[in-house]
Amino acid sequence: MELTDTQLTQFDRDGFLILPELFSAAEIEAIRAELPALFAEKTAANIPEKEGGVVRTAMGLHQRNALFDRLVRHPRLVGPARQIAGPELYIQQVKVNVKAAFDGDMWQWHYDFATHHHDDGVPRPLALNLHIFLDDVSHYNGPLYFIPGSHKRGPAPARHDTSSTSYPLWVVDREPVAELVEAGGIVPAIGKAGTALIFGDTLVHGSPANMSPWNRSIFSLILNPVENAQRTFARPEYKHHTDFSPVEALSDDCLLKMP
Ligand SMILES: O=C(O)CCC(=O)C(=O)O
């Protein structure tokens, strides 16, 4: 799959793309079928919410599960990522952010590069975050909020927040967020299950808690150019993978035709 020139222009201008129902209902069903067993595993890579114990994010999934090992090499993810970020990309991070009904906590305003740079020594903001909605995502169940154009105005100062949620994150404070929103507004990333998102490393985004009765799980793959690999190694493998070999795309039916 290839992005059109119009999509590439839009990505450059806004900092993100929303690709409605890029994955089929059958593909989403196959992915979702793997989740209960993965969430039940006792591993440090399953990080619970601060309150209640439900899984907030399940990480390192391509090293834990054969279907996720194929998903990270899916041509509908790898193809567009290569068009934007270049031909040699390694798998930096693989997770499902769960945001369970009633219990799923927020993700504070942030841009991913602040964490990649401060925690992992990634030199430049070239990584891409590729999401697939595993549930329908609406205004109610904790969608991501993007600030269009914020990638062109920054990077904003970032602060390490280790207390707001169970996941330490470099976040952007209220004043710079208010200024960025004044300039660019907010776009909620909503759509049916199977919808994909692509966003860049300096796009400011966040998401509110899920107080609805509807689950909202999202798959996330971060790909980073090999020449821009991490320089420091303080975080565990499941937060930043250290195999820097370039990802190779599989065939388009790789999720439904497992060997
Ligand atoms: O899952 C969410 O709501 C937030 C995800 C996010 O901020 C990210 O993947 O960088």
The ligand as a MOL file (V3000), in Angstrom:
LIG
                    3D

  0  0  0     0  0            999 V3000
M  V30 BEGIN CTAB
M  V30 COUNTS 10 9 0 0 0
M  V30 BEGIN ATOM
M  V30 1 O -3.3210 5.0860 23.8280 0
M  V30 2 C -3.4170 6.2980 23.9920 0
M  V30 3 O -4.4800 6.8420 24.2630 0
M  V30 4 C -2.2220 7.1900 23.8630 0
M  V30 5 C -1.1540 6.6130 23.0110 0
M  V30 6 C 0.0020 7.5200 22.8530 0
M  V30 7 O 0.0320 8.6110 23.3350 0
M  V30 8 C 1.1370 7.0540 22.0930 0
M  V30 9 O 1.1060 5.9370 21.5310 0
M  V30 10 O 2.1370 7.8260 22.0220 0
M  V30 END ATOM
M  V30 BEGIN BOND
M  V30 1 2 1 2
M  V30 2 1 2 3
M  V30 3 1 2 4
M  V30 4 1 4 5
M  V30 5 1 5 6
M  V30 6 2 6 7
M  V30 7 1 6 8
M  V30 8 2 8 9
M  V30 9 1 8 10
M  V30 END BOND
M  V30 END CTAB
M  END
